[in-house]
Amino acid sequence: MTLTRRTSPRNPDEFPTVQLFLLAIVRLAEPIALTSIFPYAWALIKRFQIGSEDDASFYAGLLISAFSLAEALMGMYWGGLSDRVGRKPVLLLGCVGTMFSMVMVGFAQNIWVALLGRTIGGLLNGNIGVIQTMVGELVTKPEHEPRAFSIMPFVWSVGTIIGPMIGGLFADPHESYPHLVPKGSLFDRFPYLLPNLICAGMLLVSIVLGYFLLEETHPDMQPRVLLPEDTFVSENTPLIETSDAMKRPAVDLRDENYGTVRSRDARSTEWATKDLEKQPVSIFCKRIMAVILSLSIFTYHSMTFDHLLPIFFEDDRTPSHSLTVIKTLARGGLFYSPGGLGLSLQAVGFIMAVQGAIALFMQAVVFPVMAERVGVYRLFVLITFFHPVVYLIMPALLYVPEGWLYPAIYFCLAVRNFFSILLYPLLLILIKEATPSLTVLGRVNGLAASAGAACRMVAPPVAGYLYSVGKKMDCTALAWYGSTLVAIIGAVQCFSVKRARDDRGKGVDVEEAVE
């Protein structure tokens, strides 16, 4: 008879600080790897000499979106696989795929190798959906949800500080540090290898830590307590070693109803265990699809911002910026917006790192206060409704005097991060609440990850194309206005998202929540 023991069981009523911290460490390396390419993607495409210089923004969008295209195709598969084999193996495989992708892009000498590397990384990466699922399984108390679901966006914000800084500081090191990187050296022949190797090393560290320290969170794969392997699991069998385990019936994996629809009582703060009907769970219900659609719209216009920002900042500044406001209005008003801000690659990397610091502040300080005082659903509606403002104010930077340019840039970034950083964890909470059973949480988050990845795939090339078209007609603001239109669609669609309970954990109708 083989016995297993869980030596230090985690109390489900306590906040899972240690495991969320370990999960955050594993998560941190990925945003660093993915965002490090943003500062130099445009320069990388120009080095490949694909098309004209005016088309570089479009091809840079294709390079960035290749990862998301592959991720969208495989997101549901990895989510479903994590339901069968566990979360941890799929998570670590995603880190390995991303690490391999970074090395390939670093050694790429043409756009096709770079595209292949990005595609392989996306095909092997299902981390977004798996991590959201693991957070949902670690957190069982609704009062812990705002704090817990804000951690991964918080980690993403940290990654967006470090990632662009690595990309901006270490890309093309011979050009930036000729005394340290001589001509003809490895990093001169492969000017974008160094930032990719640094990110790959960080991913390797996260893989090692995750393998040895991170626990499996799948509810069917938790360790038994002092039970032989052939013991039949009945309603009197405790799943984990807790003082009140005998008071709650456990799941019988041999029960014919296992895996069927499970309802969540609107007045309860825990997942219900009573079967609603003896039917298979469907993840394509109206509530789930409404939240995923809202997430997809947000992901699209948020990705256009991330793609357009370095291009708009690095694009040449034209002499027409010296025009007065009156002359500008006379020559076409808001539709006359030639070129960009003419900043260096290093300056853009630093600005994007500052943007990450702003996002960090919004996530750590502003979000918990706003979520507590306003409430999750009401805050979601307010943030989504006013989100178009983010994209309307960006073209105005073209007409800011140079002495005030950096303060104006940081003001725009603060406005943007206030909206985007607050909205993402709200959507994660709403997705978990809309899921009818923990047994399908992996598939739901996989579907959400696929939908988000599909939008991240489409956003960069579309935004890049609009920027290229706008540049030819002295209206680079055209790309920003396109994002504004999508955000307006999201502001209308958000009212179709319904919630099962209010911000105090009680049942509520959507009409009551809006009032």
N, C-alpha and C positions, 0 to 999 in steps of 0.2 A: 504494500500500500504506500503510495507516494503522497506526501503531505506538502502543502504550500502555505506559507504564512506571509502576510503583509506586515512587516515589522513596525512601520510607523504610519498607520492609516491617517488619511486626511479627513478632518471633520468637514462634511459638506456644508455646514452652516458657517464656516469660517471663510474669509476671503483667501483664495488660493495664491498667495503672494509668491511663493517660491517657484511654483510651476509656471506661472505667468511670466516671472522674471526670466526663467530659462527659455521659455517660448519666445520672449522678446529678443533674447540674444541670438537665437536661431533666425529670427525674422529680420534682425538689423542688417545683416550682410546683404540681403536681397535688394532693398531700396538703394543702398550704396552702389551696388553693381548696376542697377537699372538706370539710375539717374546720372551716373558719372558720364554717360555718353552725351547727355544733353548739351553741354557747353561746346563740344567739338564735333558734333554730328554734321553740322553745316560745313565746317572746314574740312572734315574727312571726305565728304562728297566732292568738294571742289578739288581735293587732291586726286581723287579717282578720275576727274575730268569727264564726268558724265553729263552730256548735254551742255547747255550754256550756263553761265554763272547765274542768270536769272532763274533757272530751273533747279538750282541747288536745294532750295527750300522744299520743293516737292519730293525730290529723291531722298533728302534727309528724312522726310516724313515716312517714306516707304521703308527706309532702313530701321527706323524706330518701331514702326508698326508691324514689322515682320515677326517680332517676338510675340506681340499681342494676337496676331492672326493664328499662329500655331497654338498659342495658349487657349484661344477661343475654341479651336477644334477639339482640344483634348480636355478641357475643363471638366465637363460632366463625366468623362471617363475616369479621371483621377478621383473625382468626388465619389463616384460609385465604387471604385476600387478600394478607397479608404474605408467604405462601409463594410467591405468584405475582409480585407487583410489588416486593417488598422490604419490609424492616422500617421503614426511615426515613420513607417517605411516610406510612405508616399512623400512625406515632408522632406526626408533626407534625400530621396532621389531627386526632388525638385532642386535642392541646393547643389547637388552634383551636376545636374544638367546646366544650371546657370553658370557654374564655375567653368565648365567645359566651353560654354558659349563665349564667355569673356576672353578666354585664351585664343579662340579662333578669330574673333574680331580683332584682337591685338596684333595678330600675325597677318591679317588680310592685306593683300596687295591690290585687290580689285573689289568692286562692289558685290560680285557674285559670291565670293568667299565670306564676306562680311554678312550678306543676307543669309547664307547657309548657316553660319554660326548663330545668328540671332534666331533663326527658325528652329534649329535643334534645341536651343535653350528653352524656347516656348513650348515645344512638343513635350519636353520632359518635366515641365514645371506646372504643378497643380497646387502651389503653396497657398495662394490667396484663399481659395475655398476651404482647404484643409485647416489652415490656421483659424479661420473664422469658426469652423466647426469645433475645433479643440477648445477655443475660448468659450463657446456655448455649452460644451460639456463640462468644463471646469467650473462654470458659474451656474449655480442652481437657485440662487435667491435673487428675485427681481431688483431688490434695493442695491445689489452689487453690480447690476448690469451697466449703468452709465460709467462707472469707474473702470470696470473690466474692459468694456468694448472701446474705451478711449485709449487703452494702452497700446494697441497695435497701430492705430493712426499716430499716436505719440512717437512710437518707434520709427514709423515711416518718416515723420518729421525730422527726427534725429538723422535718419539716413539721407534725407534730402539736404541736410546741412553738410554732411561729410562727402556724399557722392559728387555733387557738382564741384566742390572744392578740390577733390582729387582729380576730377576731369579737367578743371580749369588750370590747376597748378602743374600737373604732371604731363599733360598732353603736349606733344612736340617739344620735349625737353631740350633738344639742341638749340631750338630757336629761343627759348626762354632762359636757358642756363648753358650757354656755349662753353664756358670755362669748366663745367662739370661733365658735360656730355659732348665729347669731341666729334667732329665730322667723320662719318664713316663707321661709327660705332653701332652697336646693335639697336640702341634706342634712336639713333639718327635714321637708320634704314627702316625701322618700324616705329614711326613717331608716336603712335597711339598704343603701343604695347605696354608701356610702364603703368599707366592708370589701370589698365585691365589686369595686369599681374597683381597689383596691389589689392584690387577688389577680389580677385580669385583667391588670394591668400586669406582674406577675411572670411570668405565663404568656407574655406577649408577648416578654419578654426570653429565656425559655427556648426559644421558637420560633426566634428569630433565632440564638441560639447553636447550637441543634441543626441548623439548616439549613446553616450555614457550616462547622461544625467536626466534627459527628458523622459517622462513617463507616458505610457500609452493611455489615451483618454477614452477610447471606444468602450461604450458601456458593456458590451458583450465580451470584452477581453480583459476585464479587471480580475486581479488575483482572488482566488477563493481562500477561505480561512479554514485551515485544518480539516480539509476534506479529501478523501481518496478520489482519484481521477474518475472512477466509474460510478461515483455517487449520483443518484438521480436527484435533480434539482427540483424541489417542490416549493409550495408556497410558504413552507416553514424554514426554508434554507436561507441564511443570511448571505448576501453577496459580498459585503465588506465587514470588517471587524469594527463595529460600533456598538455602543451600549444599548441603543434602542433598535438594533437590527431585527430582533425577533418580533418587534411590534409591527413591522411593516412587511407585507407579503412581498417576496422576491419574484423575479421573472422566471417562469419555467420555459426554458428554451425548447422543450419538447411539446409545449402546448400548441395545439392547432391554431390558436388565435394569435400566436406571437408574430409580430410584424404587421398586423392589421391596423386599421385606422384607430388612432388614439386621440380623444378630444382633450381640449384644455378648457376647463371651467373658467368662464370669464371672471368669476369672483375669486378664483384661486391664484396663488402666486407660485404654484409648482405645476409640473407636467402631470396631467391626469393619467391614471392607470386603468381607468375603466374603458372598455371597448365601446366605441360609438356604433360601429356596425362591423360585421365580419366581412369586410371588403379590403382589398389591397389599398395601400396608401397612394394617393395621387398628389404629385407635387405641382400639377398644373391647375391649381385653383385660382379664383379671381384675386383673392387677397395676396397670395404669393406673387402672382404675375404683375399686379399693380406696383408692389414694392420694387420688384426687379426692374420693371420698366423705368421707374423713377431713378433707380440706381444707374441704369444704363444711360439715361439722358444726362445725369450729372457727370458720369464718367467721361462721356463724349466731350462736353464743353470744358471740363476740367483738363482733359488731356490736350485739347487745342491750346489752352493757355500755356501749359508746360512746353509745348512744341514751339509756339510762336514767340515766347518770351526771349530766348537767346537769339533767335533770328532777327527779331525787331530791334534788340539791343545792339547787335553786331553789324547790322546793315549800315551802309554808308550814310552819313548825315549830309544832306544837300544844303546849298546856300540859301534856299528858300525858307529855311527855318528862321531867318532874321526878319521875315515879314511881320508886320504888326498884326494884331488880331483883326483890325478893320480890313486890312488888305487880304488877309486870309479868308475872311467871310465873303469878301467881294469876288475872290477867285474860285469859290465853290464851297465855302463853309466847311462843314465836317467831312465833306467828300474830297477835299483837297488835303492830302496827307502823304507827301512824297518821302520815300526812304525810311530809314530808321534813326537810331540815336548815335551810331558811330562809335560804340564802346569797344575796348579790346577784349580778347578772349579771357584774359586773366581777370579783368574787371567784371565780366559777366559771371565768371565762376565765383567770385567773391560776393556779388550781389545775390546770386542764387543760394549761397551759403547763408547769407543774412536772412533771406526769405525763409529758409529752414528754421532759423532761430525764432523768427516771428511766429511761424507755425507751431513751434514748440511751446511758446508762451500761450498761444491760443488754446492749444490742446491741454496743457497742464493747469492753467489758471482760469481761462475764460469759460471753457466748455463745462467743467463741473458746476460752476456757479450758475451758468445759464440753464443747464439741464435741470438743476434742482429748483430754480425759481420760476422758470417758464413752463417746464414740463417737456417731455420728449416729443410728443406729437405736435403740440403747439409750436415748439421751437423748430421742428422740421418744416412745418407749413410756412412760418415766417421767413426762415432762411432761404427756402426754395423760391418763395414769391419775390424776394428782393435780389436774388442772385444776378439777374441781368445787368445790374449796375456795375459789376466787376469789369465787364468787357467794354462798357460804354466809356469808361474813364481812361482806358489805356491809350488810345490815340492822342489824347490831349497832351501827353508827354512831349510830343513833337514841338509844341509851341511854348514850352516852359523855358525861361532863360537858363543859360548854362549854370549860373551860380546857384539856382534853385533846383537843378535837375535831380540830384541824388535825394534830397528830402522828398521831392515829388514822387520819385520811384518807390521809395520806402513806404510812403503813404498809400500808393496804389497796391503795393504788396500786402500791406496790413489789412486793407479792405478785402482783398482777394482771400487771404488766409482766414479772416474772420468767418467768411461764408463757407469756404470749402472745407476747412478743418473741422468746423462744427457739424457740417452736414453728414460727413461720411460715417462717424460712429452712430449717429441717429438712424441712418439707414440699416446699419448692421443690427441694431436692437430691433427694429421693425421687422427685419427678415426673420430673426429668431422667433419673434412672437407670432408671425404668420405661419410658421412651420407646425403642422399638426402633430408630429411625433418626432422624438429624438432618433428613432430608427431611420429616418430619411433626412436628417439634418445635413449629412454629408452630401447627399444628392442635391438638396436645395442650394446649399452653398456652392456646390460645383456648377449648378445651373447659373447662379448669380455671377460666379467668376467667369464663366464662358461668355455670358452676355456682356459683362464689363470688358472683358478682353476683346470681344468683337468691336465694341465701340472704341476702345483704345487703338484698334487696328485701323479703323476707318478715319478717325479724327486727324492724325498727323498729315496724311497725304491730302485730305480735303482742305485742311487749314493751310497747308503749304501751297496748294494750287491756288487758293483764293489770294494768298499773299503775292504769289507770282503774277497773277492777273492784275491785282491791285497796283503792284509796283509799276507795271507797264503803263497804267493810266493815272499815275501819281495819286493813288489812293490805297496805300498799304493798310489803311483802317478797314478795308473791305473784309479782311479775314476776321478782325475783331467783331465787326457787325454781324458776320455769319454766326459766330459763337453766341452773340447776344440773342439772335433769333432762336437758336436751340434752347437757350436758357429760359426764354419766354415760354416756349412750348412746355418745358419742365415746370414752370410756375403754374401753368394751367392744369397739367396732369397731376400735380401733387394732391389735389383735392379728391382724386379717385382712390387714394390710399386710405384704407380703413384700419382701425385699431381695435383690438379685443378688450383692452382695459385702459383706464385712464392712468394718470401719472401717480396715483396713490394705490394702484394695484387692483382697483375695482372695475367691474364691467362697465362699459360705456359704448354708446353708439357714436359713429363718426360725426353725426350732426351735433351731438352734445359737446364733442371735443372742439369743434370749430367755434362754437359759441363762446 
